[in-house]
Amino acid sequence: MSQNSLDFDTIIVGAGPAGLTAGMYAGRGMLKAIILESKVPGGELLNTEKIEDYPGFESILGRDLAQKMAAHAVKFGTSIVQETVIGIHRQQDGNFEVKTEEGTVFRAPTVILTAGGTPTKLGVPGEMEYAGRGVSYCAVCDGAFFKGDTVAVVGGGDAAVEEADYLTRYAAKVYLIHRRDEFRASRILQERLFANPKIEVIWNTKVEELVGDASGLKHLVLEDTVTGARSELPAQGCFIFIGFRPNSALIQEHFAHDAGGYIITDDRMMTSIPGLFAAGDLRVQLTRQITTAVGDATTAAIAVEKYLAERRSRVGV
């Protein structure tokens, strides 16, 4: 693809809810904006069958919400280009170069990074087949779909222990499966977990397969890590919390971040690199929801407008 990169006021990397919202607001602000996305626009929305926690939609399919968001951004003039970003670098002149796997180099004085993150997968048979149909990586997003059901949680860190406790407000029974004989989670979270009568811990066990039918997940195939014995655990849901990696490594210079690699921003969503903004799941924050991603992106896009205006008055560009 051939683009005159100097025509862009901002480059948005990632077309999940944050990126599409940033694109919509950038377009409304009359900025020349482009969204770069390696796949079909929508991000994690495309891995969610049904959404019931986004204001204004009591229930909407994830793919339908993604299409509506993308169409809204395009309506206001923002382009969406399917190319895979491999690096973001700030030049000496203050402009950014955004390079893609396809060989294109885009340049703009600002970048809004909304590339999200990647939940660590179990990598077992059935995981991808039942994603959104029993397999989930977000208890807050999907817990309400399992009222009265039996669900399994996989993991042993803070996220797994905390989300297992959270899921008991919906599920009748929660099994927490951990491959070792002790948790990595903080002591206070463990105490809360052990005090919850709805939770049963299955120690020294790993998931070997997720099995279901056309209606969704039906049971997990488990293996004892000590004896090697196999068993089946009936469950309608499996929540996997074995890690999450923010896609912040695209930034090719030092930036402020926490121990997990999540980007630290100010109240305008600007990172420690002037002109580089971040919004959504890869930013340090309390919770990662569609609504928080949209809020982050709204702030970031409006802040970009102000940053560009200040830059023009300062350097006359």
N, C-alpha and C positions, 0 to 999 in steps of 0.2 A: 504493500500500500504506500502511496506517495502522499505526504502531507507537508505543508509548510509549517513547521513546528512553531515558528515565531508568531503565527496567527492566534495561538492559544493563550488565554489568560490563565487557565488552570487545567491541569491534567488530573483526572480522578482515576485512581487505580483500584479496581474492584467494582463489581456490579451487583453486590448484595443490597439489602435494604438501605444501608448507609450510603453506598455509592450512588444508588439511584436517586435517593433523596438529595444528596449533594448536587447531583446533576440537574435535578429539577430546580433547586434554589439558585444554582449558578445561572441556569438559563433564564429564570425569572429576573435575575439581577443584570441581564443583558451581557453576561460574560461569555466569551468564546471558550466553550468548555468541551472536553472530550472524555468519555469514560472508556477505559481499557479493561477488558475482561477476557480471560482465557476460555471461558465456557459460555453457555447460554446465560443471559442475565437472570439474576435471582439469588445466587449464592445458596445459603443453607435453607432458604425458603423452598427450594426445589427438592430438598430431602425431607420435607415435612408434609405429610398427607393433608392434615386439616389444622387450621389455626383458629383459635377461639379466644385469644387474648390480645387482639389488636383492635383498638377503639374504632367503632363504626361498623365492624363486621362481627356479628355474633358467631358466624362460622364461615370460613372461606378456605378453599384449597390453597396450599402454598404456591403452586404454580400459577394459579389465577391471580393471587396478590402480586406475584413477581411480574406478571404480564402487565397488570395495571400500573405498577410503579414505573416500569420501563417505558410504557407508552406516555406516561405523564412527563417523564424527563425529556423524551424526544419531542413532545408537543411544544416545549419551551425552547427548543433549538439545540439541545445537547446531543452530540453524536455518541453512539455506542459502537465501538470497534472491537471485534473479536481477535485480539492478539494477546500473547502471554508475556507479561512484564518480567524481566529477569534482573533489572537493576535500576535504582534511582540515585542520581548523583548530582550534587549542587556544584555548579561551576563557579569560577572566580568572579564572573560578572554578576552573580546572584541568580542567574537562571538555572533551571534544572534540566538535566537530560534524563529522559526515561527511555530505556532501551528494551526492546522486545525480542523474543526468541525468533521472530520472523525477520529480524534484521532492521526494523524501523527504529529510528531515533526521534523521539518527540521532545520538544523544548518548550518551556513555559516558566514564568517567574514564580508560580506557585504549584504545589502538588497537594492533593488531598488523598491520603492513603487510607483506603477502606477495604483492604484485602482480607480482613477477618483472620481466621485461624482454622486449624485442622484438628478435630478430635482424633486422638490415637485410636486406631481400630484394633479389634481383637485378631482380625485376619483369619477367621474360621468360616467353614462352609455355612451358608445361610444368613450371614451377617448383612451382606448387601441386598440379598433377595428380600429380607423382611425389614429393611430400613424404612421407617415410616409406617410399618404395618406390624408393630410390636417391638422393634428394635429402635432405641432412642439414645441420644447423647445429651438430653436436656430434660431434667425432671420438672422444672417450672413450666416448660413449654408443653409437655405432653402428659404430665401426671394425671390431669383431670379426665383423660380418656380411659383410665383404668380403675374407675370407681367400683369397689367390691371385688376386684380381681386379685390374682396372685401375681406378683412381679418379682424379678430378680435384679439385683444391682451387682455389678462386677467392679471390683477395685478395693483399695485399702487406704487411700489417702483421705485428706480432708473433704474433697469433693464427694467421693463415694459415700463416706460415712454421713455427711451432712444431708446429701440428697436421699439416702435411704430413709433417714428420719423424716424428711419432708414428704416422701411418698406415702407414709402411713396415714396421712390425712385423707387419702383417696383409696388406696389399696387395702384389701382385707388382710393380706399377708405379704411381707417383704422378706426375701432371702438375700443376705449379703454374702457374696461369694468372693473369697480371697485366697490367692495361691500360697500364702504363707500362714504362719501360726500367730502372727501379731500384726496390728495395724500400724501404718505410718502416721495416721491422723492424730491431731492434738488430743490431749487427755480429756479436756472438757467435752469435746465432741463424742469421744468414745463413751464417756460416762452417760451422756444423754442417750446414746444408741442402746447401750446395754440395759438401760432402764425402760426402754420401750417394749411392751409385751407383744407388739405386732411384728417385731423384727427377730429373725433367726439367722445367726452367722454360720456359714459353712466354711470351715477352715481348710487349709491345705488342699485346695481344689481349683482346677482350671476348667474353663468352658472349651469343649472340643467341637461342638456343633450346635447350631440353632435350627430347630425343625418346626415346620408348620405346614399349612395347606393354603388354599385360595383365600381363606378368611383371615389368615394371619398366623402369628407365632403360636405354637402349641406347647413345645417343651424344649428344654436345654439338655444336651448330652454333656455330662460332667466326668472328669477324671480325677481321682485322688492322686495328688502329687507325691505321696509317700508310698502307697501300695500299688498304684496303677489301676485300681479297680474303677470300673465305669458304672455310671448310673444315669437315670433320667429324672429330670426335675420338671414337673408340669408348671407352666407359667404362661400368661398371656402377654407379658411385657418383659423386656430385658433392657436395663439402662446401663450403659457402659461409661465408666469414669476412670480410665486408666491413664489419662493425660490429655493435654490440649496444647498445641504449639501455635503461638501467634505468628502470622506471616510477616514479621517485622524485619527479617533478614534481607529483604529487598533493598533496604536503605544501605548504601555502600559507603557509609562513614559513621563515625561514632555519634550516638544519640542517647539521651537520658532514658533509662528503662529500669524496670524492677528486676528481681532475681529470676523471674520466669520469662524475661524477654518482652514483657508487655510495655508499650510505649507510654512514657509520662508526658502529659500535655498540660498547658495552662488552661485558664477558663475560657479561652477562645479556641481551644483544641489545637493550638500550635505546639509543635514539638520544640526540642532544644535547638533545632536547626531552623533558622529564619526562613519563612516561606513554605515550610513543610508542615502540613496539618494532618492530623490522624483522627479517625472517627470509627466507632463500632467496636467489634470484639477484640481487636488487637491493642486497644487502649486500656490502661490501668483504670479499673472501675469496680464497683461493688457487684453489679449483675450484668449479664449479657443477654438482652432481649431485643426483639424487633423494635420496640418502642424506644429503648435507650439508644440503639443504633441510629434511629431516625432523628432523635433529639440531638445527638452528637453531630450528625451531618448537617442539620439545620444551622447549628452554631458555627460549624466549620466553614460552610459556604458563605454565610453572611460576613464572617471574619475575614475571609479571603477578599471579598469586595472592599472592606475597609483597609486591609493591608495593601492592596493594589493602589487604592486612592492615596494612601500615605506615601507609598513608594514613588508614585508619579510626582507628587508635590515635592518630595525630597530630592530626587535625582533627575526629574524632568524627563521620564520615559513613559 
